[in-house]
């Protein structure tokens, strides 16, 4: 018997979308695809202000052991967001158009804290539990 783990020959289908809404307008969406065999998930962000195609073709690279999240940054008047693959208890450097760079830490309950005093200004939206939902940011 072989001790090697066999890699899945993915059968990828569209899983759904998360619409990110602010006020009366959509600021973006996260499209998600899943494998019908192993349930692995891949995501792609769609920004309303950018209509051009991304430079890569196909599904974005997937990092095993992480979860897809949208990081939303909001100072009350300006909003930015991006798609990332993160783990619980992970600390990472973050920079956005709303705030200067800071270190963000993901807690066990998927809440986020910032070392630069921007508490409550950054938020994580997990993709898998919010598929086919509208999230107000």
ZIPE-V265999 format. One record per backbone hydrogen bond with DSSP energy under -1.0 kcal/mol. NH is the residue of the N-H (numbers start at 0). CO is the residue of the C=O. Records with the same first field share a line. If there is no record, write none. Layout:
BEGIN
NH: CO / CO
END
This chain:
BEGIN
9: 7
12: 33
14: 31
15: 31
17: 29
18: 132
19: 27
20: 134
21: 24
24: 21
26: 19
27: 19
28: 45
29: 17
30: 43
31: 15
32: 41
33: 12
34: 39
35: 10
38: 34
41: 32
43: 30
45: 28
47: 26
65: 62
66: 85
68: 83
69: 124
70: 81
71: 122
72: 79
73: 120
74: 77
79: 72
81: 70
83: 68
85: 66
88: 105
89: 86
91: 103
93: 101
95: 98
101: 93
103: 91
104: 112
105: 89
106: 110
109: 106
112: 104
114: 102
120: 117
122: 71
124: 69
126: 67
129: 126
130: 127
131: 16
132: 129
134: 18
136: 20
END
